[in-house]
């Protein structure tokens, strides 16, 4: 058992603590950083799980990236992709829908594509979600080269 971030060997307590909180193998240092993000930015734990899933797939994602208007859960700047994790998608209001649309418009104006992923997909289908994001990235790369 090693930390997903620094490959440091984990003892039982560090492993159990990180698995209980995030479902990920992280050392105390990196678990503490993620706890801080959750507290300060209200980052969903599924965003952190997806971040490490993408890193494991060879992607260079950024957690809580500032897009000039707000903090984005995950950004992949190489292909101009923003990923938002929806934790309350089942109870969306018309105000939230308008806000989401305005945020998407802001991203498009800056050349970014924003996708919204329900947290349950990451919770139960992390590998498939990562594979689909890799496919989206391939399509975005192809479009960037065409321009």
N, C-alpha and C positions, 0 to 999 in steps of 0.2 A: 504494500500500500504506500503510494507516494502522492505528493501534492500535484494536482493537475497543472499548477502554475509554475512551481520552481523545482519539482521532482524531489523535494526533500522527503526523506523517510518519515512516515507518520506513526506515532504511537497509537495505542488503542483509544485513548481518551480524545485525542485530536480527531481521529477518524470518526469516532462515534458522534462527537459534537457537531462536526461539519455535515455528516450524513443526516443527522436529526434536523438540522436547521435548513440545509440547502439541497440535500440529496446528492452531494458532490464530495469527492475526496480532496480536501484542502487543509494545508497546515494552519496553525493558529494565526499566523500573520495574514495570510490571504483570506481566511475566513473572517477575520476582524475587519479587513478592508470591505468585504462584501456586506457585512453587518452594518457598517457605516453608510454605505450606499443605500441600503434598504431604509435606514433610519432617516438620512438626510434627503434623499431623492424619491423615496417610496418606490424604489426599483422592485418589480416583481421577482420573486425567486426563480420563476420560469425564464425571465430574461437572462439571469445569471447562468442558468442551466444551458440555455441556447447559446450564450456567449462561449462557454467552454466547449459545447458541442461543435460550434463553428471553428474554434481554435484547433480542436482535435482533427478537424477535416482540412486543416491547412489554410484557413481563411484568417485574415487579420482584422477582426471586428473591434469596435470601440464601444464600451459601455457608457451610457449616459453622456452622449456627445451633444454639445450645444450647437444647434443649427442656425443660430442668430435670432430665433424667436422663442424657442423652448428646448428643453432637454429631450433627446430622442433615446429610447431604451437601448437600441443597438444601431450603430451605423457602420456601413462598409463603404468607406470613401472611394476606394479604387474603382467601384462600379456605380457610385452615387446612389446607394440603396440605404434607406432608413427603414428600420423594423420597429414597430410598436407592438407591445404585448397587451392584448385586451383581457383584463381580468374580470370585467363586468359587462361583457358583450350582450348578455341575455336581457339586460334591463336598460337599453339605450333610450335616451329621450331625444326629442327633436332638437333640443339645444345642443346636446352632445354630438348629434349627427352633423349639425351645421358647423360646430367647432372642428370636427374631424375633417370635413370637407375643406374648410378654410386652411387647416394645417397642411392638407394634401396640396392645395393650390400654392401655398407658400413654398413647399418643397419643390414642386414642379417648376416654379419660377426660378429657383436656384439650381435647376438641372437635376434634382434628386427625385427618385421614385420612392414612395412610402407604401409599405405593405403592413397590414394589421393581421396579427396572428392570435387566435383565441388561446388562452393559457392552457386549456385542456389538451390541445394538440401537442404541446411541448411536454406536458405532464405524462401523457400516455404514448405518444408517437414521436419522441425526440429524433430518432435516427431518420425517419421518413421526412420530418420537418426540415432537418438539415439537408437531406438529399434534394428536396424541392427548392430550398433556398439556393443551393449550388446550381440547380438548373436555371433559376431566375437570374443568377449572376452570369451564367454563360450567355443567356439571351441579352442581358444588358451590355456585356462586353462586346458582343457582335454588333449591337446597335451603336455603341460608342465608336467602334472602328469605321462603321459606315459613314458616320458624320465626319 
